[in-house]
Amino acid sequence: MKVSVKSSSRSLRGIAAGAVALLAMWAWPTVAHHSTAVFDNTQVVRIEGTITQFRWINPHASIKLEGTAEGWPDGLWTVEMTAPNVLINQGWKRTSIKNGDHVVVFVNPLREAFTLDDGSQGGLYVGIILADGSTLGRVDGGGEGSDQ
């Protein structure tokens, strides 16, 4: 039996192309995951306010609250958090906060002062003082948030 070098070469190219495609599909979630570089981890803003939304979803949980923060406009804040499975390891539960709770949230603010599409200010979660006075995360005014 005679094997053609041309057909063998084409087969290898097909296998290589398939392997590259599989690798790209496997790696895409990592590439697509965004960085926290838009947040200023040298600043921590203390926001006192009322929870208007708490989303316990992947890839990031999030909080919306109507609040006040010294040196920032009063109003709606959107706080990005890490994944629920990481938050669970930090002591969070799906029921840790609910709409209407009065809380104090600590965030790293967005580096650029602009409002999000819904008119809110944005921040990356650092810590929270819950309605019952208990705390999660860092609430001493220091630290940097993480989405990991």
Secondary structure, DSSP 4 states (H G I P E B T S, - for coil): ----HHHHHHHHHHHHHHHHHHHHHHHHHHHHSPPSTTB-TT--EEEEEEEEEEE--SS--EEEEEEE-TTS-SEEEEEE---HHHHHHTT--TTS--TT-EEEEEEEEBSS----TTS-EEEEEEEEE-TTS-EEE--SS-------
